[in-house]
């Protein structure tokens, strides 16, 4: 389940950094929004509002920022109130129907990501993005070269 505050934007900006989404991001996005929309979102890096993301199927719920914490707690309380056995069986069956696995593309996706990550073009684009952030006064920093840890705010949906 994916929940967001109404004021957030979601974008897939990896191509602007000369890389591609990892962790089955292309596969998951394509299965969620379709081939054309996935192509558009991934190649343009266009950010969508939380409401647009919900309409695309990237989010289940959008709450106003000032109600986000209370609404999320209420949602979690509702879910936690479901008895353990039916909750476990519902999740098990959902996972059987919509198993998040793409074995046919796993090796190719891993190889493609690795090739784009180490490419000089990626590091040049990452440096340009860092300069752009600095010029705009942003304190957010991209990962250091060779740092393959995933930042929470750059993960693909799903």
C-alpha positions as CSV (number, residue, x, y, z in Angstrom):
1,X,0.0,0.0,0.0
2,X,1.3,3.4,-0.9
3,X,0.2,6.6,0.9
4,X,1.3,10.2,0.3
5,X,0.6,13.7,1.4
6,X,-1.2,15.9,-1.1
7,X,1.7,18.3,-1.6
8,X,4.3,15.7,-2.7
9,X,5.4,15.1,-6.3
10,X,6.6,11.8,-7.7
11,X,9.1,11.6,-10.5
12,X,11.4,9.1,-12.1
13,X,14.5,11.2,-12.8
14,X,17.1,8.5,-13.2
15,X,17.4,9.1,-17.0
16,X,18.3,12.7,-16.3
17,X,21.3,11.3,-14.3
18,X,22.3,8.9,-17.0
19,X,21.1,5.8,-15.3
20,X,18.0,3.6,-15.3
21,X,15.7,2.6,-12.4
22,X,17.0,-0.4,-10.4
23,X,15.2,-2.9,-8.2
24,X,12.7,-3.8,-11.0
25,X,11.5,-0.2,-11.2
26,X,10.9,-0.3,-15.0
27,X,9.1,-3.6,-14.7
28,X,6.9,-2.5,-11.8
29,X,6.1,0.9,-13.2
30,X,5.2,-0.6,-16.6
31,X,2.9,-3.3,-15.0
32,X,1.2,-0.6,-12.9
33,X,0.6,2.2,-15.5
34,X,1.1,0.6,-18.9
35,X,3.8,0.8,-21.5
36,X,3.1,4.2,-22.9
37,X,2.8,6.0,-19.6
38,X,5.8,4.2,-18.2
39,X,7.9,5.2,-21.2
40,X,6.7,8.9,-20.9
41,X,7.4,9.0,-17.1
42,X,10.8,7.3,-17.3
43,X,12.2,9.1,-20.4
44,X,11.0,12.6,-19.5
45,X,11.4,12.5,-15.7
46,X,8.2,14.4,-15.5
47,X,7.0,14.8,-11.8
48,X,3.4,14.1,-11.2
49,X,1.3,15.4,-8.2
50,X,0.1,13.0,-5.6
51,X,-3.4,13.2,-7.0
52,X,-2.1,12.4,-10.5
53,X,-0.1,9.6,-9.1
54,X,-3.2,8.2,-7.4
55,X,-5.1,8.4,-10.7
56,X,-2.2,6.5,-12.4
57,X,-2.4,3.8,-9.8
58,X,1.0,4.7,-8.2
59,X,-0.7,5.5,-4.8
60,X,-3.8,4.2,-3.1
61,X,-4.5,7.1,-0.8
62,X,-3.6,10.8,-0.7
63,X,-4.2,12.9,2.4
64,X,-3.9,16.6,3.0
65,X,-0.6,17.5,4.6
66,X,-2.2,18.8,7.8
67,X,-4.2,15.6,8.2
68,X,-1.5,13.2,7.0
69,X,-0.3,11.8,10.3
70,X,-3.8,11.4,11.9
71,X,-5.2,9.9,8.7
72,X,-2.3,7.5,8.3
73,X,-2.7,6.4,12.0
74,X,-6.4,5.8,11.4
75,X,-5.7,3.8,8.3
76,X,-3.1,1.7,10.2
77,X,-5.5,1.2,13.1
78,X,-8.1,-0.1,10.7
79,X,-5.7,-2.5,9.1
80,X,-4.3,-3.6,12.4
81,X,-7.9,-4.3,13.5
82,X,-8.3,-7.1,11.0
83,X,-7.8,-10.5,12.7
84,X,-4.4,-12.1,12.0
85,X,-5.6,-15.2,10.1
86,X,-7.7,-13.5,7.5
87,X,-5.2,-10.7,7.1
88,X,-2.4,-13.2,6.4
89,X,-4.6,-15.2,4.0
90,X,-5.7,-12.1,2.1
91,X,-2.0,-11.0,1.7
92,X,-1.0,-14.5,0.7
93,X,-3.6,-14.7,-2.0
94,X,-2.9,-11.2,-3.3
95,X,0.8,-12.1,-3.6
96,X,-0.1,-15.2,-5.5
97,X,-2.3,-13.2,-7.9
98,X,0.1,-10.3,-8.3
99,X,3.5,-11.7,-7.5
100,X,6.1,-8.9,-7.9
101,X,8.6,-11.0,-9.9
102,X,10.0,-10.6,-13.4
103,X,12.4,-13.5,-13.7
104,X,12.6,-13.1,-17.5
105,X,14.0,-9.6,-17.2
106,X,16.0,-9.8,-13.9
107,X,19.4,-10.5,-15.4
108,X,19.0,-8.0,-18.2
109,X,17.7,-5.3,-15.8
110,X,20.6,-5.8,-13.4
111,X,23.1,-5.7,-16.2
112,X,21.6,-2.6,-17.8
113,X,21.5,-0.7,-14.5
114,X,25.2,-1.7,-13.7
115,X,26.3,-0.5,-17.2
116,X,24.5,2.9,-16.8
117,X,25.7,3.3,-13.2
118,X,29.4,3.1,-14.0
119,X,29.2,5.0,-17.3
120,X,31.1,8.3,-17.4
121,X,27.9,9.9,-18.8
122,X,26.1,9.1,-15.5
123,X,28.7,10.7,-13.3
124,X,28.9,13.8,-15.6
125,X,25.1,14.2,-15.3
126,X,25.1,13.6,-11.5
127,X,27.8,16.3,-11.2
128,X,25.7,18.7,-13.3
129,X,22.6,18.0,-11.1
130,X,24.7,18.7,-8.0
131,X,25.9,22.0,-9.5
132,X,22.3,22.9,-10.4
133,X,21.1,22.1,-6.8
134,X,23.9,24.2,-5.4
135,X,23.1,27.1,-7.7
136,X,19.4,26.9,-6.5
137,X,20.5,26.8,-2.9
138,X,19.3,23.2,-2.2
139,X,21.0,21.2,0.5
140,X,20.0,17.8,-0.9
141,X,23.0,15.9,-2.2
142,X,23.1,13.0,-4.7
143,X,24.9,9.9,-3.6
144,X,28.7,9.9,-3.8
145,X,30.3,8.1,-6.7
146,X,30.4,4.4,-6.0
147,X,27.8,4.7,-3.3
148,X,25.1,2.2,-4.3
149,X,22.9,2.7,-1.3
150,X,19.3,3.6,-2.2
151,X,18.0,6.8,-0.8
152,X,14.5,6.6,0.6
153,X,13.2,9.6,-1.4
154,X,14.5,8.2,-4.8
155,X,13.0,4.8,-4.7
156,X,10.5,3.8,-7.4
157,X,7.0,3.2,-6.4
158,X,5.5,-0.2,-5.7
